[in-house]
Amino acid sequence: MHISIVDQIDLNEAYQQLQSDSAGGVNLFVGTVRDHAQGKQVTKLVFEAYVPMALKQMEKIALQAQQQWPLEGLVMQHAVGEKQIGEPVVVIGTSSAHRDASFAACRFLIDELKKTVPIWKKEYYQDNSVWVNAHP
Amino acid sequence: MEILLFGITREIVGQNQLTVPTQDRPETVGKLKEWLAQQYPALQKLSSLAVAVDSEYADDAQPLPSGAEVALIPPVSGG
């Protein structure tokens, strides 16, 4: 498995890490910066991570996925720092002999990452900014 | 005792790290949360506030040994 917190997402690297002669399917999920949230125009996002713990949590999730599905390759990259509209901020990749396992594991990995991995996003609008999910 | 701060907790406290004075030193995660709530009422308005000890989520009963790396984990929002 290849797990990292990076300044810039590298999709080519992720794809190379997933390639395997025994894999007949490769899934790549790319999360990007959207230009709106809750009806407001978003101007940029800033990501922050507690890096050692984030890596540890990502590894736990990856191990769970490997136990649940027969995966050939697994990639989790998350970016930190300032990101502009359209930029990739997270890439989750899986490869397996048959596509079902890759699709299911990829979905599981991004859903779990969003629940437990200590990474925070601040959304900037034209007039203010908020830490996403911080308040009810 | 030093507490690492991230995201909104860093903004609420106004610094990257928080020092708990020796005389107030909490013995457990739960006691630390009580101390924090008194010192920084704004923390109670968050949707949730977890504590990590040595990079693992810790429950309220968990002790805080000296030398442990302690961090506040406000609601996460990665991805």
Backbone of each chain as ProteinMPNN parsed JSONL, in Angstrom:
{"seq_chain_A": "MHISIVDQIDLNEAYQQLQSDSAGGVNLFVGTVRDHAQGKQVTKLVFEAYVPMALKQMEKIALQAQQQWPLEGLVMQHAVGEKQIGEPVVVIGTSSAHRDASFAACRFLIDELKKTVPIWKKEYYQDNSVWVNAHP", "coords_chain_A": {"N_chain_A": [[0.839, -1.199, 0.0], [0.34, 2.318, -0.588], [0.657, 5.153, 1.102], [0.177, 8.537, 1.742], [0.751, 11.965, 2.79], [0.676, 14.899, 1.109], [2.055, 17.796, -0.65], [1.275, 18.292, -3.227], [-1.012, 16.55, -5.208], [-0.301, 13.611, -7.037], [-1.316, 12.208, -9.781], [-0.354, 10.536, -11.802], [1.663, 9.139, -10.541], [0.142, 7.759, -8.638], [-1.379, 6.096, -10.296], [0.629, 4.534, -11.49], [1.528, 3.182, -9.231], [-0.556, 1.494, -8.805], [-0.696, -0.258, -10.854], [-0.531, -3.595, -11.996], [0.388, -6.797, -13.081], [-1.41, -8.752, -12.532], [-3.764, -7.466, -12.097], [-6.948, -6.696, -13.274], [-8.507, -4.547, -13.199], [-8.544, -1.092, -12.423], [-9.266, 1.351, -10.089], [-9.711, 4.82, -9.628], [-10.351, 7.33, -7.441], [-10.867, 10.746, -7.404], [-10.839, 13.485, -5.402], [-11.893, 16.817, -5.594], [-11.559, 20.456, -5.555], [-14.481, 22.152, -5.131], [-16.568, 24.743, -6.528], [-18.569, 25.798, -4.953], [-20.505, 25.824, -1.893], [-23.059, 25.041, 0.347], [-24.76, 26.909, -0.931], [-23.106, 29.092, -1.267], [-20.462, 30.904, -2.87], [-17.382, 29.397, -3.281], [-14.025, 30.303, -2.768], [-11.472, 29.306, -2.312], [-9.747, 26.475, -0.775], [-8.27, 25.486, 2.317], [-6.168, 23.05, 3.575], [-5.326, 21.15, 6.453], [-3.325, 18.936, 8.401], [-2.897, 16.506, 11.0], [-0.196, 15.091, 10.824], [1.367, 12.6, 11.568], [-0.61, 11.096, 12.919], [-2.678, 11.073, 11.047], [-1.558, 9.559, 8.981], [-1.318, 7.126, 10.3], [-4.016, 6.5, 10.842], [-4.992, 6.329, 8.245], [-3.583, 4.128, 7.382], [-4.693, 2.133, 8.978], [-7.323, 2.021, 7.978], [-6.75, 1.233, 5.401], [-5.694, -1.319, 5.841], [-7.97, -2.613, 6.782], [-9.507, -2.567, 4.448], [-7.941, -4.169, 2.81], [-8.242, -6.584, 4.09], [-10.873, -7.093, 3.651], [-11.347, -7.147, 0.885], [-9.995, -8.668, -2.112], [-7.282, -7.179, -2.968], [-4.956, -5.893, -5.344], [-3.457, -3.59, -5.498], [-3.142, -0.509, -3.601], [-3.768, 2.839, -2.984], [-3.501, 5.84, -1.159], [-3.611, 9.197, -1.176], [-3.37, 12.333, 0.301], [-3.77, 15.816, 0.092], [-2.232, 18.739, 1.555], [-2.381, 22.215, 2.604], [-2.877, 25.253, 0.645], [-5.516, 25.17, -1.694], [-6.79, 25.607, -4.942], [-9.846, 26.268, -6.848], [-10.991, 23.413, -8.556], [-8.63, 22.004, -8.294], [-7.002, 18.852, -7.503], [-7.453, 17.217, -4.353], [-7.489, 14.913, -2.924], [-6.635, 11.54, -3.53], [-7.801, 8.319, -4.077], [-6.957, 5.072, -4.672], [-7.445, 1.847, -6.098], [-6.671, -1.492, -7.027], [-7.493, -4.585, -8.614], [-8.001, -8.111, -9.4], [-10.516, -8.503, -10.537], [-13.158, -6.156, -11.31], [-15.16, -5.6, -9.351], [-14.215, -5.736, -6.668], [-12.366, -3.627, -6.578], [-13.982, -1.349, -7.056], [-15.709, -1.432, -4.803], [-13.928, -1.339, -2.621], [-12.646, 1.08, -3.033], [-14.658, 2.962, -2.664], [-15.266, 2.436, 0.029], [-12.83, 3.212, 1.23], [-12.609, 6.037, 0.778], [-14.921, 6.914, 2.053], [-14.469, 6.145, 4.728], [-12.106, 7.505, 5.274], [-13.026, 10.125, 5.357], [-14.431, 10.062, 7.731], [-12.723, 9.502, 9.949], [-10.005, 10.292, 9.692], [-7.549, 12.549, 10.81], [-7.746, 15.301, 9.367], [-8.245, 18.582, 8.288], [-10.436, 20.977, 6.817], [-10.617, 24.229, 5.621], [-13.001, 26.407, 4.437], [-13.047, 29.005, 2.164], [-14.887, 31.895, 1.476], [-16.284, 34.662, -0.409], [-16.639, 36.639, 1.532], [-16.05, 35.605, 4.079], [-14.761, 32.852, 6.138], [-14.865, 29.349, 6.973], [-14.271, 26.583, 9.21], [-14.877, 23.452, 8.053], [-17.57, 21.385, 9.107], [-17.143, 21.959, 11.802], [-18.971, 23.165, 13.591], [-22.305, 22.427, 14.88]], "CA_chain_A": [[0.0, 0.0, 0.0], [1.094, 3.577, -0.671], [-0.13, 6.133, 1.846], [0.989, 9.742, 1.917], [0.21, 13.321, 2.894], [1.559, 15.566, 0.154], [1.713, 19.173, -1.015], [0.614, 18.22, -4.537], [-1.452, 15.218, -5.629], [0.354, 13.146, -8.27], [-2.173, 11.145, -10.307], [0.457, 9.573, -12.559], [2.342, 8.275, -9.569], [-0.876, 6.877, -8.057], [-1.724, 5.074, -11.295], [1.769, 3.604, -11.603], [1.591, 2.346, -8.035], [-1.682, 0.557, -8.811], [-0.58, -1.202, -11.966], [-0.036, -4.911, -11.628], [0.056, -7.726, -14.162], [-2.544, -9.602, -12.159], [-4.952, -6.643, -11.897], [-7.718, -6.434, -14.492], [-9.275, -3.316, -13.006], [-7.946, -0.057, -11.566], [-10.173, 2.452, -9.75], [-9.105, 6.024, -9.048], [-11.283, 8.38, -7.055], [-10.166, 12.01, -7.195], [-11.641, 14.545, -4.788], [-11.373, 18.105, -6.075], [-12.141, 21.648, -4.924], [-15.718, 22.58, -5.785], [-16.664, 26.22, -6.443], [-19.693, 26.258, -4.127], [-20.893, 25.036, -0.726], [-24.216, 25.63, 1.036], [-25.275, 28.062, -1.657], [-22.155, 30.204, -1.333], [-19.358, 30.695, -3.791], [-16.124, 29.099, -2.606], [-12.897, 30.876, -3.515], [-10.35, 28.371, -2.175], [-9.754, 25.655, 0.432], [-6.965, 25.251, 2.938], [-6.17, 21.791, 4.327], [-4.334, 20.997, 7.51], [-3.361, 17.559, 8.901], [-2.02, 16.032, 12.091], [0.378, 14.14, 9.866], [1.65, 11.226, 12.025], [-1.857, 10.383, 13.23], [-3.421, 10.887, 9.799], [-0.954, 8.418, 8.279], [-1.661, 5.927, 11.072], [-5.436, 6.206, 10.623], [-5.155, 5.895, 6.847], [-3.052, 2.767, 7.298], [-5.698, 1.244, 9.59], [-8.424, 1.879, 7.028], [-6.221, 0.463, 4.266], [-5.596, -2.722, 6.27], [-9.347, -3.145, 6.799], [-9.92, -2.796, 3.052], [-7.203, -5.331, 2.291], [-8.808, -7.801, 4.678], [-12.234, -7.294, 3.153], [-11.384, -7.372, -0.564], [-8.71, -9.136, -2.659], [-6.715, -6.056, -3.72], [-3.566, -5.986, -5.819], [-2.794, -2.335, -5.154], [-3.959, 0.426, -2.819], [-3.106, 4.146, -2.852], [-4.228, 6.949, -0.53], [-2.815, 10.437, -1.115], [-4.164, 13.51, 0.647], [-2.971, 17.04, 0.012], [-2.394, 19.799, 2.56], [-2.04, 23.541, 2.105], [-3.915, 26.004, -0.052], [-5.923, 24.561, -2.96], [-7.681, 26.455, -5.735], [-10.979, 25.598, -7.488], [-10.632, 22.435, -9.58], [-7.417, 21.234, -7.965], [-7.226, 17.618, -6.744], [-7.0, 17.289, -2.953], [-7.337, 13.554, -2.405], [-6.792, 10.464, -4.505], [-7.907, 6.974, -3.524], [-6.825, 4.144, -5.785], [-7.441, 0.42, -5.786], [-6.647, -2.373, -8.195], [-7.812, -5.972, -8.262], [-8.137, -8.986, -10.561], [-11.826, -8.189, -11.119], [-13.484, -4.776, -10.944], [-16.056, -5.423, -8.202], [-13.452, -5.489, -5.441], [-11.776, -2.29, -6.666], [-15.037, -0.348, -6.873], [-16.214, -1.454, -3.426], [-12.868, -0.924, -1.69], [-12.367, 2.498, -3.268], [-15.761, 3.668, -2.0], [-15.044, 2.261, 1.473], [-11.644, 3.975, 1.667], [-12.869, 7.481, 0.833], [-15.937, 7.157, 3.085], [-13.849, 6.016, 6.056], [-11.15, 8.615, 5.428], [-13.767, 11.333, 5.742], [-14.962, 9.929, 9.09], [-11.784, 9.351, 11.08], [-8.619, 10.746, 9.504], [-7.446, 13.93, 11.299], [-7.429, 16.309, 8.356], [-9.272, 19.624, 8.407], [-10.54, 21.843, 5.641], [-11.226, 25.542, 5.836], [-13.58, 26.911, 3.205], [-13.009, 30.468, 2.037], [-15.884, 32.508, 0.599], [-15.902, 36.041, -0.724], [-16.668, 37.543, 2.688], [-15.565, 34.999, 5.331], [-14.247, 31.49, 5.985], [-15.259, 28.47, 8.08], [-13.758, 25.219, 9.301], [-16.012, 22.602, 7.679], [-18.063, 20.42, 10.115], [-16.745, 22.29, 13.176], [-20.126, 23.46, 14.44], [-23.526, 21.739, 14.466]], "C_chain_A": [[0.875, 1.25, 0.0], [0.236, 4.685, -0.053], [0.712, 7.371, 2.085], [0.135, 10.99, 2.111], [1.19, 14.175, 2.09], [1.155, 17.034, -0.056], [0.919, 19.199, -2.321], [0.242, 16.772, -4.838], [-0.759, 14.854, -6.942], [-0.425, 11.939, -8.807], [-1.386, 10.096, -11.086], [1.143, 8.593, -11.624], [1.343, 7.268, -8.986], [-1.206, 5.744, -9.032], [-0.604, 4.042, -11.439], [1.824, 2.649, -10.415], [0.49, 1.285, -8.015], [-1.552, -0.517, -9.886], [0.043, -2.511, -11.501], [-0.464, -5.866, -12.727], [-1.166, -8.585, -13.823], [-3.829, -8.802, -11.917], [-5.64, -6.392, -13.233], [-8.546, -5.167, -14.377], [-8.56, -2.373, -12.069], [-9.001, 1.023, -11.333], [-9.387, 3.604, -9.162], [-10.234, 6.981, -8.703], [-10.465, 9.634, -6.792], [-11.14, 13.009, -6.605], [-11.029, 15.884, -5.145], [-12.079, 19.268, -5.375], [-13.32, 22.144, -5.759], [-15.905, 24.083, -5.566], [-17.826, 26.717, -5.601], [-19.907, 25.3, -2.954], [-22.002, 25.769, -0.007], [-24.682, 26.936, 0.385], [-24.333, 29.252, -1.745], [-21.034, 29.863, -2.308], [-18.054, 30.491, -3.008], [-14.973, 29.665, -3.437], [-11.653, 29.998, -3.433], [-10.56, 27.53, -0.925], [-8.337, 25.606, 0.994], [-7.077, 24.003, 3.803], [-5.015, 21.747, 5.304], [-4.445, 19.569, 8.035], [-2.492, 17.412, 10.138], [-1.309, 14.829, 11.468], [0.652, 12.737, 10.443], [0.38, 10.433, 12.312], [-2.671, 10.128, 11.97], [-2.876, 9.676, 9.045], [-1.334, 7.106, 8.97], [-3.119, 5.514, 10.83], [-5.682, 5.71, 9.198], [-4.666, 4.452, 6.692], [-4.044, 1.753, 7.877], [-6.832, 0.948, 8.616], [-7.982, 1.005, 5.849], [-6.128, -1.023, 4.626], [-6.972, -3.368, 6.308], [-9.816, -3.47, 5.378], [-9.231, -4.031, 2.487], [-7.743, -6.648, 2.855], [-10.15, -8.141, 4.053], [-12.306, -7.643, 1.67], [-10.011, -7.836, -1.061], [-8.081, -8.063, -3.557], [-5.275, -6.343, -4.143], [-2.792, -4.736, -5.409], [-3.741, -1.412, -4.413], [-3.151, 1.716, -2.646], [-4.032, 5.112, -2.116], [-3.267, 8.133, -0.454], [-3.763, 11.55, -0.691], [-3.258, 14.732, 0.656], [-3.218, 17.935, 1.222], [-1.974, 21.126, 1.94], [-3.192, 24.16, 1.347], [-4.22, 25.395, -1.417], [-6.968, 25.423, -3.652], [-8.797, 25.606, -6.359], [-10.466, 24.65, -8.585], [-9.422, 21.587, -9.253], [-7.774, 19.936, -7.24], [-6.701, 17.773, -5.318], [-6.837, 15.906, -2.333], [-7.445, 12.594, -3.573], [-6.774, 9.138, -3.749], [-7.846, 6.034, -4.709], [-6.811, 2.707, -5.303], [-7.302, -0.344, -7.095], [-6.854, -3.803, -7.732], [-7.982, -6.784, -9.539], [-9.442, -8.665, -11.298], [-12.356, -6.89, -10.533], [-14.321, -4.607, -9.685], [-15.3, -5.047, -6.93], [-12.877, -4.075, -5.443], [-12.805, -1.206, -6.42], [-15.444, -0.265, -5.403], [-15.164, -0.927, -2.451], [-12.592, 0.572, -1.817], [-13.412, 3.353, -2.55], [-15.586, 3.626, -0.479], [-13.917, 3.172, 1.962], [-11.927, 5.471, 1.756], [-13.904, 7.784, 1.909], [-15.325, 7.11, 4.483], [-12.849, 7.135, 6.307], [-11.871, 9.86, 5.931], [-14.259, 11.27, 7.184], [-13.897, 10.048, 10.166], [-10.411, 9.98, 10.905], [-8.493, 12.229, 9.9], [-6.852, 14.892, 10.268], [-8.58, 17.303, 8.403], [-9.234, 20.536, 7.195], [-11.22, 23.134, 6.037], [-11.696, 26.056, 4.486], [-13.553, 28.421, 3.225], [-14.058, 30.915, 1.046], [-15.44, 33.942, 0.339], [-15.75, 36.904, 0.534], [-16.194, 36.931, 3.995], [-15.019, 33.599, 5.065], [-14.702, 30.66, 7.176], [-14.506, 27.144, 8.014], [-14.944, 24.283, 9.089], [-16.291, 21.576, 8.784], [-17.819, 20.837, 11.565], [-17.942, 22.499, 14.101], [-21.376, 22.744, 13.946], [-24.397, 22.627, 13.566]], "O_chain_A": [[1.994, 1.246, 0.514], [-0.776, 5.095, -0.621], [1.837, 7.273, 2.574], [-1.013, 11.07, 1.673], [2.391, 14.171, 2.36], [0.057, 17.449, 0.316], [0.014, 20.014, -2.498], [1.078, 15.875, -4.734], [-0.646, 15.683, -7.845], [-0.23, 10.809, -8.361], [-1.709, 8.909, -11.038], [1.198, 7.39, -11.879], [1.648, 6.083, -8.855], [-1.3, 4.581, -8.639], [-0.855, 2.838, -11.503], [2.125, 1.465, -10.568], [0.593, 0.293, -7.292], [-2.215, -1.553, -9.83], [1.001, -2.533, -10.728], [-1.573, -5.751, -13.249], [-1.861, -9.078, -14.712], [-4.862, -9.377, -11.574], [-5.018, -5.942, -14.195], [-9.207, -4.758, -15.331], [-8.028, -2.792, -11.041], [-9.566, 1.55, -12.291], [-8.515, 3.412, -8.315], [-10.989, 7.397, -9.582], [-9.485, 9.598, -6.049], [-12.148, 13.345, -7.227], [-9.82, 16.083, -5.025], [-13.079, 19.071, -4.685], [-13.173, 22.503, -6.927], [-15.464, 24.632, -4.557], [-18.061, 27.923, -5.528], [-19.54, 24.127, -3.015], [-21.909, 26.973, 0.228], [-24.957, 27.926, 1.064], [-24.717, 30.311, -2.242], [-20.709, 28.697, -2.534], [-17.682, 31.319, -2.177], [-14.951, 29.521, -4.66], [-10.865, 29.949, -4.377], [-11.435, 27.823, -0.111], [-7.35, 25.672, 0.261], [-7.961, 23.901, 4.654], [-3.91, 22.221, 5.041], [-5.551, 19.035, 8.112], [-1.486, 18.103, 10.299], [-1.772, 13.694, 11.578], [0.201, 11.756, 9.85], [0.294, 9.247, 11.991], [-3.291, 9.072, 11.84], [-3.644, 8.862, 8.531], [-1.632, 6.108, 8.314], [-3.417, 4.335, 10.64], [-6.473, 4.795, 8.973], [-5.262, 3.659, 5.962], [-4.214, 0.659, 7.339], [-7.249, -0.198, 8.446], [-8.733, 0.157, 5.367], [-6.447, -1.883, 3.805], [-7.133, -4.525, 5.918], [-10.436, -4.505, 5.136], [-9.844, -4.833, 1.782], [-7.708, -7.685, 2.192], [-10.522, -9.308, 3.936], [-13.216, -8.352, 1.241], [-8.984, -7.449, -0.504], [-8.32, -8.043, -4.764], [-4.495, -6.947, -3.407], [-1.625, -4.812, -5.024], [-4.961, -1.498, -4.555], [-1.998, 1.685, -2.215], [-5.222, 5.186, -2.424], [-2.249, 8.083, 0.235], [-4.844, 11.695, -1.262], [-2.134, 14.691, 1.156], [-4.285, 17.889, 1.833], [-1.309, 21.167, 0.905], [-4.324, 23.676, 1.39], [-3.311, 25.131, -2.204], [-7.911, 25.905, -3.024], [-8.705, 24.379, -6.394], [-9.637, 25.02, -9.416], [-9.211, 20.548, -9.878], [-8.724, 19.902, -6.458], [-5.651, 18.375, -5.093], [-6.131, 15.745, -1.337], [-8.24, 12.799, -4.491], [-5.9, 8.863, -2.928], [-8.614, 6.189, -5.659], [-6.25, 2.385, -4.256], [-7.763, 0.109, -8.143], [-6.457, -4.191, -6.633], [-8.093, -6.223, -10.629], [-9.466, -8.569, -12.525], [-12.047, -6.552, -9.391], [-14.215, -3.582, -9.011], [-15.707, -4.14, -6.204], [-12.899, -3.397, -4.416], [-12.555, -0.258, -5.674], [-15.518, 0.821, -4.828], [-15.487, -0.15, -1.553], [-12.335, 1.248, -0.82], [-13.077, 4.348, -1.907], [-15.736, 4.637, 0.207], [-14.049, 3.826, 2.996], [-11.52, 6.112, 2.725], [-13.793, 8.792, 2.606], [-15.637, 7.95, 5.327], [-12.754, 7.654, 7.419], [-11.383, 10.558, 6.82], [-14.484, 12.31, 7.803], [-14.154, 10.648, 11.209], [-9.71, 10.184, 11.896], [-9.235, 13.069, 9.392], [-5.67, 15.238, 10.289], [-9.741, 16.918, 8.541], [-8.18, 20.828, 6.631], [-12.257, 23.135, 6.7], [-10.929, 26.138, 3.527], [-13.988, 29.045, 4.192], [-14.134, 30.407, -0.073], [-14.382, 34.381, 0.792], [-14.878, 37.77, 0.613], [-15.952, 37.668, 4.95], [-14.836, 33.205, 3.913], [-14.905, 31.195, 8.266], [-14.154, 26.652, 6.942], [-15.907, 24.314, 9.855], [-15.366, 20.974, 9.329], [-18.25, 20.133, 12.478], [-17.929, 22.065, 15.253], [-21.512, 22.477, 12.752], [-25.465, 22.201, 13.126]]}, "seq_chain_B": "MEILLFGITREIVGQNQLTVPTQDRPETVGKLKEWLAQQYPALQKLSSLAVAVDSEYADDAQPLPSGAEVALIPPVSGG", "coords_chain_B": {"N_chain_B": [[2.446, 20.02, 30.752], [1.994, 19.559, 27.311], [-0.294, 20.348, 24.747], [-1.202, 19.483, 21.525], [-2.592, 21.458, 18.91], [-5.093, 21.774, 16.4], [-6.662, 22.992, 13.368], [-9.808, 24.402, 14.016], [-9.528, 24.408, 16.785], [-7.006, 25.398, 17.219], [-7.392, 27.994, 16.391], [-9.29, 28.877, 18.252], [-7.899, 28.766, 20.677], [-5.708, 30.237, 20.004], [-3.086, 29.656, 19.524], [-0.491, 27.274, 18.464], [0.095, 25.298, 20.237], [-0.815, 24.216, 23.492], [-0.222, 24.852, 26.854], [-0.673, 22.995, 29.717], [-0.852, 23.978, 32.996], [1.359, 22.744, 35.569], [0.211, 22.378, 38.133], [-2.436, 21.968, 37.497], [-2.495, 19.643, 36.176], [-4.11, 17.19, 34.338], [-5.256, 13.85, 35.02], [-6.532, 12.068, 33.419], [-8.029, 11.613, 30.143], [-10.682, 12.471, 30.224], [-10.646, 14.26, 32.41], [-8.959, 16.175, 31.386], [-10.569, 17.174, 29.339], [-12.57, 18.378, 30.868], [-11.113, 20.428, 32.126], [-10.359, 21.9, 29.875], [-12.852, 22.77, 28.95], [-13.563, 24.564, 30.923], [-11.538, 26.503, 30.698], [-11.643, 27.298, 28.029], [-14.454, 28.064, 26.871], [-15.536, 28.173, 24.29], [-14.814, 25.853, 23.035], [-16.717, 24.02, 23.718], [-18.78, 24.467, 22.056], [-18.324, 23.176, 19.733], [-19.066, 20.612, 17.255], [-18.049, 18.156, 17.98], [-15.418, 16.939, 20.094], [-12.492, 15.349, 20.145], [-9.83, 13.558, 21.787], [-6.483, 12.792, 21.188], [-4.085, 10.395, 22.077], [-0.761, 9.771, 21.85], [-1.074, 9.604, 19.027], [-3.434, 8.108, 18.703], [-6.988, 7.725, 18.845], [-8.495, 8.488, 21.948], [-10.385, 7.327, 24.778], [-12.48, 8.754, 27.435], [-11.664, 7.647, 29.858], [-9.057, 7.046, 29.619], [-5.691, 7.166, 30.81], [-3.291, 9.893, 31.132], [-0.206, 9.659, 30.582], [2.978, 11.026, 31.617], [4.976, 12.493, 29.121], [3.555, 11.47, 27.032], [2.247, 12.065, 23.732], [-0.108, 14.442, 23.237], [-3.11, 15.451, 21.687], [-5.652, 17.699, 20.484], [-8.574, 16.874, 18.734], [-10.624, 18.283, 16.669], [-13.868, 18.194, 14.904], [-13.385, 16.24, 12.036], [-12.597, 16.911, 8.558], [-11.629, 16.001, 6.117], [-10.861, 15.032, 2.663]], "CA_chain_B": [[1.925, 19.157, 29.694], [1.729, 20.278, 26.061], [-1.381, 19.786, 23.933], [-1.139, 19.944, 20.13], [-3.877, 21.995, 18.463], [-5.264, 21.831, 14.943], [-7.903, 23.53, 12.826], [-10.531, 25.429, 14.78], [-9.047, 24.487, 18.179], [-5.84, 26.293, 17.173], [-7.897, 29.374, 16.309], [-9.969, 29.225, 19.507], [-6.885, 28.988, 21.715], [-4.85, 31.313, 19.507], [-1.693, 29.2, 19.346], [-0.368, 25.908, 17.956], [0.224, 24.371, 21.362], [-1.379, 24.726, 24.733], [0.471, 24.282, 28.004], [-1.495, 22.841, 30.919], [0.049, 24.196, 34.138], [1.655, 21.529, 36.344], [-0.718, 22.18, 39.254], [-3.744, 21.555, 36.963], [-2.247, 18.506, 35.29], [-5.172, 16.185, 34.408], [-4.763, 12.466, 35.014], [-7.185, 11.293, 32.357], [-8.574, 12.365, 29.004], [-11.918, 13.098, 30.683], [-10.284, 15.412, 33.249], [-8.414, 17.198, 30.471], [-11.711, 17.803, 28.655], [-13.226, 19.274, 31.843], [-10.247, 21.596, 32.286], [-10.443, 22.68, 28.629], [-14.177, 23.394, 28.873], [-13.534, 25.723, 31.826], [-10.615, 27.521, 30.2], [-12.025, 27.746, 26.681], [-15.859, 27.682, 26.669], [-15.866, 28.049, 22.855], [-14.592, 24.461, 22.611], [-17.943, 23.25, 23.975], [-19.75, 24.716, 20.983], [-17.976, 22.357, 18.569], [-19.909, 19.425, 17.056], [-17.423, 17.104, 18.774], [-14.013, 17.212, 20.379], [-11.809, 14.127, 20.569], [-8.449, 13.716, 22.231], [-5.61, 11.703, 20.744], [-2.899, 10.153, 22.894], [0.215, 9.08, 20.996], [-1.637, 9.425, 17.681], [-4.598, 7.216, 18.655], [-8.149, 8.263, 19.542], [-8.511, 8.008, 23.327], [-11.653, 7.589, 25.466], [-12.351, 9.616, 28.615], [-11.035, 6.958, 30.996], [-7.63, 6.782, 29.353], [-4.747, 8.011, 31.542], [-2.377, 10.731, 30.356], [1.125, 9.52, 31.173], [3.898, 12.098, 31.235], [5.739, 12.105, 27.931], [2.66, 11.095, 25.938], [1.901, 13.16, 22.825], [-1.561, 14.647, 23.361], [-3.613, 16.412, 20.691], [-7.097, 17.876, 20.362], [-9.049, 16.554, 17.385], [-11.975, 18.786, 16.387], [-14.494, 17.409, 13.832], [-12.509, 16.148, 10.865], [-13.269, 17.298, 7.315], [-10.756, 15.713, 4.982], [-11.479, 14.514, 1.457]], "C_chain_B": [[1.54, 19.995, 28.476], [0.626, 19.559, 25.283], [-1.252, 20.357, 22.522], [-2.532, 20.366, 19.673], [-3.924, 22.077, 16.941], [-6.589, 22.508, 14.602], [-8.525, 24.567, 13.742], [-10.057, 25.509, 16.229], [-7.825, 25.402, 18.258], [-6.313, 27.755, 17.135], [-8.573, 29.807, 17.605], [-8.943, 29.577, 20.585], [-5.913, 30.102, 21.299], [-3.382, 30.951, 19.424], [-1.67, 27.733, 18.912], [-0.326, 24.86, 19.055], [-0.305, 25.041, 22.604], [-0.622, 24.063, 25.874], [-0.494, 24.202, 29.18], [-0.561, 23.005, 32.112], [0.18, 22.943, 35.004], [0.624, 21.286, 37.451], [-2.1, 21.723, 38.799], [-3.666, 20.225, 36.216], [-3.319, 17.413, 35.414], [-4.605, 14.766, 34.305], [-5.365, 11.639, 33.889], [-7.655, 12.224, 31.24], [-9.833, 13.122, 29.427], [-11.647, 14.346, 31.51], [-9.709, 16.547, 32.392], [-9.564, 17.938, 29.779], [-12.442, 18.766, 29.59], [-12.43, 20.569, 32.003], [-10.355, 22.517, 31.061], [-11.762, 23.437, 28.542], [-14.235, 24.639, 29.764], [-12.705, 26.861, 31.247], [-11.086, 28.139, 28.882], [-13.458, 27.31, 26.363], [-16.221, 27.488, 25.19], [-15.668, 26.617, 22.357], [-15.86, 23.624, 22.772], [-18.973, 23.434, 22.879], [-19.464, 23.875, 19.735], [-18.899, 21.143, 18.476], [-19.383, 18.241, 17.843], [-15.995, 17.536, 19.063], [-13.391, 15.927, 20.922], [-10.408, 14.482, 21.031], [-7.671, 12.517, 21.707], [-4.42, 11.615, 21.691], [-1.96, 9.277, 22.071], [-0.4, 8.653, 19.657], [-2.744, 8.39, 17.575], [-5.755, 7.914, 19.37], [-8.221, 7.645, 20.939], [-9.864, 8.282, 23.963], [-11.384, 8.304, 26.792], [-11.597, 8.96, 29.768], [-9.527, 6.801, 30.817], [-6.7, 7.724, 30.13], [-3.838, 8.799, 30.609], [-0.982, 10.65, 30.975], [2.035, 10.666, 30.748], [4.72, 11.603, 30.053], [4.862, 11.669, 26.779], [2.436, 12.309, 25.036], [0.377, 13.284, 22.799], [-1.999, 15.709, 22.352], [-5.12, 16.513, 20.772], [-7.491, 17.638, 18.908], [-10.475, 17.083, 17.235], [-12.578, 17.983, 15.228], [-13.648, 17.416, 12.556], [-13.295, 16.482, 9.594], [-12.36, 17.113, 6.103], [-11.553, 15.237, 3.783], [-12.105, 15.595, 0.622]], "O_chain_B": [[0.85, 21.007, 28.596], [0.615, 18.333, 25.178], [-1.199, 21.574, 22.345], [-3.526, 19.72, 20.002], [-2.933, 22.402, 16.287], [-7.503, 22.587, 15.423], [-7.855, 25.497, 14.19], [-10.168, 26.567, 16.849], [-7.633, 26.1, 19.254], [-5.716, 28.631, 17.76], [-8.452, 30.961, 18.017], [-9.099, 30.56, 21.31], [-5.369, 30.814, 22.144], [-2.528, 31.825, 19.273], [-2.684, 27.037, 18.979], [-0.662, 23.695, 18.841], [-0.254, 26.262, 22.751], [-0.407, 22.851, 25.861], [-1.064, 25.212, 29.593], [0.414, 22.265, 32.24], [-0.773, 22.178, 35.151], [0.21, 20.151, 37.687], [-2.86, 21.161, 39.588], [-4.669, 19.747, 35.686], [-3.435, 16.778, 36.462], [-3.621, 14.516, 33.608], [-4.789, 10.64, 33.459], [-7.673, 13.446, 31.384], [-10.03, 14.273, 29.038], [-12.318, 15.365, 31.349], [-9.952, 17.725, 32.655], [-9.54, 19.161, 29.648], [-12.88, 19.836, 29.169], [-12.996, 21.662, 32.015], [-10.431, 23.739, 31.189], [-11.799, 24.592, 28.118], [-14.867, 25.636, 29.415], [-13.104, 28.025, 31.293], [-10.944, 29.34, 28.656], [-13.666, 26.312, 25.672], [-17.124, 26.713, 24.877], [-16.284, 26.211, 21.371], [-16.059, 22.643, 22.056], [-19.925, 22.661, 22.775], [-20.259, 23.859, 18.795], [-19.449, 20.695, 19.482], [-20.159, 17.414, 18.322], [-15.435, 18.384, 18.37], [-13.723, 15.478, 22.019], [-9.873, 15.545, 20.717], [-8.136, 11.378, 21.771], [-3.826, 12.628, 22.057], [-2.325, 8.179, 21.651], [-0.264, 7.51, 19.222], [-2.982, 7.845, 16.497], [-5.551, 8.607, 20.367], [-8.034, 6.44, 21.103], [-10.449, 9.34, 23.731], [-10.239, 8.445, 27.22], [-10.961, 9.649, 30.566], [-8.814, 6.463, 31.761], [-6.895, 8.94, 30.112], [-3.638, 8.428, 29.452], [-0.622, 11.487, 31.802], [1.886, 11.213, 29.655], [5.108, 10.436, 29.998], [5.349, 11.509, 25.659], [2.434, 13.446, 25.509], [-0.33, 12.36, 22.396], [-1.339, 16.735, 22.188], [-5.797, 15.536, 21.09], [-6.842, 18.123, 17.981], [-11.429, 16.412, 17.628], [-11.878, 17.17, 14.624], [-13.252, 18.473, 12.066], [-14.518, 16.348, 9.565], [-12.323, 17.943, 5.195], [-12.768, 15.059, 3.865], [-12.669, 15.311, -0.435]]}, "name": "protein", "num_of_chains": 2, "seq": "MHISIVDQIDLNEAYQQLQSDSAGGVNLFVGTVRDHAQGKQVTKLVFEAYVPMALKQMEKIALQAQQQWPLEGLVMQHAVGEKQIGEPVVVIGTSSAHRDASFAACRFLIDELKKTVPIWKKEYYQDNSVWVNAHPMEILLFGITREIVGQNQLTVPTQDRPETVGKLKEWLAQQYPALQKLSSLAVAVDSEYADDAQPLPSGAEVALIPPVSGG"}
